[in-house]
Amino acid sequence: MPAKFGPLPTKEHNQKRGLTRDALKKIADESLNAIASGSYTLRKLQARTDDVVETFDLLANVKYLKERTLYYGPDSVVTSWVQPVTEEAGLASTTKIWAVEKSTLDTAHWLIEKLAAEPQPSVDDLAERRGARARAVGVLNFASAKHPGGGFLTGSQAQEESIARSSTLYPSLMCPAGQQFYTYNHSIMAGKNDGYYSHGMIYSPSVIVFRNDTGRWLRPYEIDVLTSPAVNAGVVWQKRQQALKQQQPVDSEIATEDKIRAVMKERMARLLYLFELQGTRNLVLGSFGTGVFKNSVDIVADLWAELLVGQDARFGKSFKRVIFGVIGHGTYLKFAERFGTDAG
């Protein structure tokens, strides 16, 4: 039987109240129940009328996800990101890039609606010949390297948790292909976690989003999700400090900063290349790893700019739109300074 749910308070109301850990856990449990039941119903209460009920299937999507989820290990094809784009891969003459002060899901939903309202592309336009792929939206999941969905099952609140409790992403992360990512990261961290994690990634095509960040049920929309962890700079510096206290040899502060930056750039380049290989031309990115992982907002923004902006940027013509969905006003202002606030 479909899972049935009544309307939740509005987004604005929830933002003012705040959502407790218990409330977030309840949202996650409801979402998993909907996935397990294979569908959900969306009820719209209207004055002086009976309830209007729509049922949305999730079963087919979850089956598709489990079959199509791909794991790209640290030695996979994405190591070749430095290669110049081919005519087929580098489709955009220019890429529109800008920042918005919205969550990842709010940004993706807005972009999906914008793309749906656009006129159908001409079949003579090489840049749009991939049909549905031309309208696909790719979302970067700022992932935990160890736990599928981060801490969403226990009510934690961050970008990955919001995506996991609002969509069909979790079954993709739990399928055999997705589990390779976590198994590998656990293996390299056995006995030591240096904070760098691996360059492995999960690609989950056509994830259905059916709730917003605060748990309000929505009509479903689809996104492609790329799961990758940022360097945990906080752990890197903590381990360095512990080694110093134990009088062990360590890299200088400058060398440590340079290594964090180099590993982050390599990972960010690989994930952009994977989106490029998948033909995903509209991206929602963000301030990757600048929350609990404590990477510098300035450095992360600079690295995105190096890869995406300018005549010589490797991915400067690989995508049609790149939107940075950023929450936290100070962080947003730094991204807005680099990328602007309007698509032009």
N, C-alpha and C positions, 0 to 999 in steps of 0.2 A: 504494500500500500504506500502511496506517496506520503512523504512527511508533510504535515500541515502546520502552518505557522501564521499567527496573526501579525499585524503591523507592530513594529517597534517604535519607540520615540524617534523624533526627527534627528538628523545628524547634528543640527545646531544644538538641540537640547542635550544630546549625549556629550557633545564637546564641552558644554558649560558644566554639566554634572561631573564628567569624567567617568570612565568605566573601570570598575574594580577588577582585580584579578579573578574573583569568582564570576563576575559578569562575563569577562572575556572567555573564561573556561566554559561557561554555559554556551556561549556562541559557538565555540569550537565543537562542543559535544553535539549541538543541534546540527551543525554542518556535516559532521561525520555521520550522523543518523540519516540525514537526507541522502548522502552519497551511498550509504549502505542499503537504503530502501530503493534506490534507483531513480528517484524523482522527488520533486517537491511541488507544492501548490502555493501559489501567490494569491492571497486574498486581498481584495480592495474593498474596504467598507465604505459604502455609499449611502447617504441619507435617503430614507424612504424607498429604498430598493433592497432586493435580496443581495447577498454577497455575490460578487463577481469573482469566479475562481478560475484560474488557469493552472494547468499542470505542465511542468517542464521535465523532460527526460534527462537523466544523468547517466543512466546505465550504459548507453552506447558510447558516450564520450569516455567514460572510465575504461571501457574495454579497448577503445582506440588508443587511449593514452598509454595503457600498459603494453600495448603492442608496438607503439611508435616511439616511446621514450628512448633516447640515445645517451649513452655515456661516452664522453671523450676524455681519455686518460691523458696524463701529462706528456706522453710521447706520441699523441695522435696527430692527425692531419693539421690541426690548428697550430702546430709549431711552425708551419710554413707561412705565417701571416705576413712576413716581410715581402713576399713575392708581390710584384705589381698586379693590380687587378686585371682580369681579362675583360674583354668587351661585354661578356655576359654577366660578369660579377659587378663591374663598375658601371651601374646604370644611370646614376643621377648626374646631371650636368652641374647642379649645385645642390647643396644640402641646406635646408632651413634648420637652424639650431637656435633654441631659446630656452629660458628657464621660467618655471611657474612655481608659485608658492602653494603647492598642492601635494597631497600624498601620491604615491605610485599608482594606486588603484583609481583615485579620482582623475589623475592625469590620463591614464589609459582609457578610462570610460569616456572622458571628453573627446579623446582622439578617435576612438571607435565611432562615436556619433558623428564627428566631423567627416570622417572618411565615408560613412554611409550616406551622407548628404551630398557628396560630390557626384558630378556626372560620371557616367561610365566612361572609361578610357577608350581611346581609339585603338583599334586592332593594329593600326600602322605604327603605333608608338612603341618602339623597342623597349623603352623603360617600363611599359605596363603590360607586356605580353605574358606575364606569368599568372594572369588571371587573379584568382583569389589571393595569391601570395603578395600581389601588389598592394592589397589592402590589409594584410596581416600586420598586427602590432606586436613587436617583441618587447618583453619586459625583463629587466635584469633583477634577479632575486639576490639580495645581499645575504648570502646563506651562512648558516652554521656549517662548519666542516664536519661536524660529528653527529648532529641531531637533525633528522628530517623535519622540516618545518620549524626549526629552532625550538623554542619553548611554548609553542602555541597550545599544546595539549594541557599545560598547567596554567594557562592564563597570562603568559608573558606578553609583552607589548613591544614590538619593533616591526620593521618593514616586512621581514620574512614571515613573521607570525601573522600579520594582517592578511597577507596573500594566502597563507595556508588555511586559515580559518574561514576564508571567504570564497573558496574555489575548490576545484577538483585537483589541485596540484599535489596534495599529499599522497594519493594512490600512485601517482607517477613516481614520486620520490621513493616509495616503498616497493616498487616493482623490481624484478631482478636487475634490470639495467641501471636503475637509480641506485640500488644498494651497492653496486660496484664502487660508486663514488665514496660512500661512507666507509665501506670496508677498507678501501685503499688509504683513506685519511687516518683511520684508526690504526692501520698497520704502521704507517710512518711516524705516528705519534706515540707508539708503544714505548713507554718508559721515558719519553721526552716530547714535550710540545714546545717547539721553538717559536710558534706564532706565525710562521710563514705559510703553513699548510701546502697543499699541492695545487698544480695548475689544472687539475681535473675539473670537468664541468658536466652538467646534465642539461639536455635539451628536451623540453616537454612541449610538444606542439598542440595547439588548440585546447588549452586549459579553459574550462568554463568558469567564469566568475559569476556568482549568484548572490553575493552580499556586498555591502560597502564596508568601509573601515570600522564603522560602529555597529555593524550587525544587521542593518536594515536589508530586508530581502529585496532583490532586484530581478528584473527580467534578465535572462542570461546573456552574456557576451563572451567572446573568445579572445584569448591572448596566447602568444607563445611565450614560454618562460624559460630563461636560461639561469640555471642555478650555479653560483660560483661564490666562494668565500674571498673576502678581502684579506690582506695580511692583517693579523691582529697585532698592531703596533704596540698596544699596551702590554701584551705578553712579551713581545720582543724586548722592550725596555726593562720590563720586570726581570726577565731572565738574565739580562746583562747586569743589572744591579745585584742580583743574587750571586752571580759569578764574581763580581768585584769584591763582595763581602767575603767570599771564600778564597780570595786571592788567586783566582784562576785567570788565565789570559783572556782578554776580550778585545774586540775591535774598538777603535776610537769612536767617539760620538759621531763624527763626520762620516766615517766608514759605515756605521750602522744606519745613519740616515740615508746614505747613498744606496745601501742594499735594499732597504725598505722601498725606496722610490723605484729602483730597478725592477724588483719583483712585482710591484704593483703595476708598473707600465707594461711589463710582459703579460701579466694576467689580463689587464684591460684590453690590450691589443688582441690577445687570443679570443676573448669573448666577442669583440667586435667582428673579428674574422669569422667566427662561427655564425653570427647573425648574417654576415655577408654570404657565406656558403649556403645558408638555408634560404636565401632569397628574401629575407625579412627586411623591408625597406623603411619601416616606420618604427622608431625605437623610443622607449621610455627608460631613461637612465636616471642617475641621481648622484648623491654625495656618498659614493661607495666606501663603506668602511670607516666613516668619520664619527659614528656614534660610540657604542661600547668598545669598538675596536681601536678607537683613538688615533686614527690617521688624521693628518693635517688637512683641513678643508682646502686650504690654498694649494697644497701639493696635488690633491686629487683633482681639483678643478683644472690646474695647469696640465696635468697628464691627459685628461680628456681633450683639452684644447690642442695639445701637441698631436694627438692622434686624429682629430676631427676637423680642425680649423686651419685654413691657409692653403696656399697653392701646393705646398709640398707635403701636406698631411697625408699619411698613408690611407686614411679612410675618408678623406675630404669629399670624395664623390661616390661613396659607396651606398649612401642612404638618401632617402627623400626628405625625411623629417627626423630630427632627434630632439626630444624634449626632456629637459631635466626637471623631474618632479621633486621638489625639495621642501621639506618642512623644517621649521626653526628659522626665525626671521633673519638672524645674523648669517646663517649658512646660506640662505636664499640670496641675500644681498651680494655675497661674494660670487655666487654663480651668475646672478643677474649682471654683475659688472663685467664678467668675461664673455657671456653668451647673449646678453640682451634679454628683453622680456616680451618680445613680440616676434612673430614669424616673419614680419615684413610683407 
